[in-house]
Amino acid sequence: MDVIWILLGLLLGLLSIQYMKLRQAAALLPPGPTPLPIFGNLLTIKFQFHHKTLMKLSEIYGNIMTIWVGQSPAIVVTGYEAVKQCLIDNAEQVSNRPTTPYFKYYAEERGIIFSNGENWKLQRRLCLQILRSLGFGKKDLEGRVKVEANQLVEIFSSQKGRATDPNRCIMNAVGNVMSAVNFGHTYSLRDEVFHRLIDATNVVVDFGGTHCGQLYDTFPWLMHRLPGPQQAMYKHLHFFKQCVLQEIRQHQQNPSPEPQDVVDYYLEQISKAKDDPSSTINEDNLITVLMDLVLAGSETVTSTLRWALLYIVVYKDVQVKVQKEIDELVESIENLKYEDRLSMPYTNAVIHEVQRFTSVGPVGLPRQCSQDFTLLGYSIPKGTTIVANLASVLTDHKHWKFPDTFNPSNFLDEEGNFQGNKSFLPFSAGHRICLGEHLARTELFIFFTSLLKTFSFHLPQGVTEVNMSGIFGTTFKPHPYEICAVPR
C-alpha cells in the first residue's frame, strides 16, 4: 500500500513539474486556454481543430492565440488581417509543413504537400512544369473537363428524375479529370478498383482531421498498437500506394513515344537524373506526388459541387436565376467555355458563394515556421506550428456584406456585376497555396453550369428538411443526401 502511495506521489509530482513548465512556455507565446499536462488543450477543443470552436476561442483570446496539442504549441490566427499577415506578408517564414506523425507516415517527407526544404521546392517546380506541359491553364485541359461533365450529365439523365445520391458519380467525374492527367486513362463508375480507390482517398483525407487523428499525432506509439480507425487507415493507405505503383509499372512496361501524362513526364525526368546519386527525382517521390495530386484534385472539388447542388435545392430562387442566365448565353452544354463566366456574373457569384459559405478546407493544412519571426507583436520561434482559420476569413464581418448567410450578393455590386473580394481565400495563400487552383475553378464552373443547363434539381418527394450542418474532418463535407435531377 505504501508503494502505491509513493508511486501516486511521484506521478503527481511529475505532472506538477510538467504543468509548471507548460505555464512558463505558454507565457512566452500568444494567449490561449491554460494547457494541461499530457493533453495540452486537446480536451478544450475536443480533439479537433474545428473552425467554429477556434472562432469562439478567438473571441476570448484574440485573433492570434496558442492551442497546445499535447506538449506542442500551435499558433492559431483568425480573421483576414491576421491570416494575411501570417500567410502572405510572412510567406517565406511559414513555408514549411510540420512533420506530424500522421503526415510523416503518409508521405515520409516526400512529394509536395508534406515535404519541406529543397525537396519540396524541386518537386513543386517540376510538377508545375509537367502540368503546364499537359495543358494546365489552357483550353486543351478544359476540353478534358468538358468530356467528364458530359459523362456526368449522362449519368444523371439515366436516373430519369429518380432520387439518387450524387456523391459517387460526382467523385467519378472529378477524379477522372485528375486520373487522365496523372495516368492517361479514366475509370468507369462501375469499376470496383475505382470504388475502393474512392474509399481509400476519403479515409486518408479525413483521418488527420478526426478525433482519432489528433490522438494519433499526440500518442503515435500507443495508437499504432491499439485497435481503431487508424488500423483501417493503414490498410487504405497501403492500397492507395499500391494502385499508384501499379500505374507506374504499367507505364514502364509500355512506354509512350511521347509523354502523355504526369507519370510519363516524371519517368522521363528520372531517366535524365539517373546518373546523379543525390537527385530526389526518383520513384519514391513520384509515388507521393501522384498521391498528392489525386487527394488535392478530388475531395475538395467533389465536396464543393455536392454543397452547390444542396444549396440550389434549398434556395430555389437561386437555381431559377442561374438557369435563366445560362439559357440567355449558352445554347447547349457543348458550347460552354470557362471564359463564359465573365458573361455570367450571377452564376459566377453563386459558385464563389458556395466556396465562401461552406469553406470545404476550413482550417487548411498546418504550416510550420522555417525561422524565428514576429507575428502581430509576438515572437514566434522556429519550428512552431501555425494554423490559419480560413473559414474565419471567409466570414469576416469587416469584409463581407452578408458574412453569416448564403447570399450571392457577396460577390455582386449594385449593378449586378461580379465583384471579387480580397478576403476570398478558399485555396489558402502564400507559398503553399493550392497547386491546382485554376483547374478547380474550371471544374466547378463547367460541371455546375452543365448540370444546371440540363436539369432542374429538387429534393425527393416527401423530403422537407435538409441537414446543412456538415461533417467536419480535414475537409468539410455535406451529410449524405439524395436529389432528383429532372431534365429541363
HUHU-V194295 format. One record per pair of residues at least 24 apart in sequence whose C-alpha atoms are under 6 Angstrom apart, sorted by the first residue. I is the first residue (numbers start at 1). J is the second residue. D is the distance in Angstrom with one decimal. If there is no record, write none. Layout:
i/j/d
I/J/D
I/J/D
//
This chain:
i/j/d
30/65/5.0
30/66/5.6
31/61/5.9
31/65/5.1
31/66/5.8
32/61/5.7
32/65/5.1
32/66/4.9
38/70/5.3
39/70/4.3
40/68/4.7
40/69/5.4
40/70/4.4
40/71/6.0
41/67/6.0
41/68/5.0
42/69/5.9
47/211/4.9
47/214/5.8
48/211/5.8
70/218/5.9
74/385/4.7
74/386/5.6
75/386/4.8
76/387/4.7
76/388/5.9
77/388/5.1
78/389/5.4
78/392/5.9
79/392/5.1
79/393/4.7
79/396/5.9
80/393/4.7
87/429/5.9
87/430/5.2
88/430/4.8
91/430/5.0
91/431/5.9
93/369/5.5
93/370/5.3
93/371/5.8
94/367/5.9
94/368/5.5
94/369/4.5
94/370/6.0
95/431/5.9
96/367/5.7
96/368/4.8
96/370/5.8
97/367/4.7
97/368/5.1
98/368/5.2
101/217/5.2
110/285/5.3
111/285/5.1
111/288/4.7
111/289/4.4
148/173/5.3
149/447/5.3
161/484/5.2
161/485/4.9
161/486/4.6
162/484/5.5
163/460/5.7
163/482/5.6
163/483/5.1
163/484/4.6
164/482/4.8
164/483/5.4
165/481/5.7
165/482/4.3
171/302/5.6
174/298/5.8
175/298/5.3
181/261/5.3
182/261/5.3
182/262/4.6
183/261/5.8
184/261/5.5
200/236/4.6
206/473/5.2
206/474/5.1
209/473/4.2
209/474/4.2
210/473/5.5
303/477/5.4
308/354/5.9
313/458/5.2
322/347/5.3
333/450/5.5
345/417/5.7
345/418/4.7
349/408/5.3
349/411/5.2
350/408/5.0
353/408/5.5
356/394/5.5
359/391/5.8
360/475/5.2
360/476/4.4
361/475/4.9
362/390/5.3
362/391/4.7
363/388/5.7
363/389/4.5
363/390/5.2
454/487/6.0
454/488/5.8
455/485/5.5
455/486/5.2
455/487/4.5
455/488/5.1
456/485/5.8
456/486/5.2
457/484/5.6
457/485/4.8
458/484/5.4
459/483/5.1
459/484/5.9
460/484/6.0
//
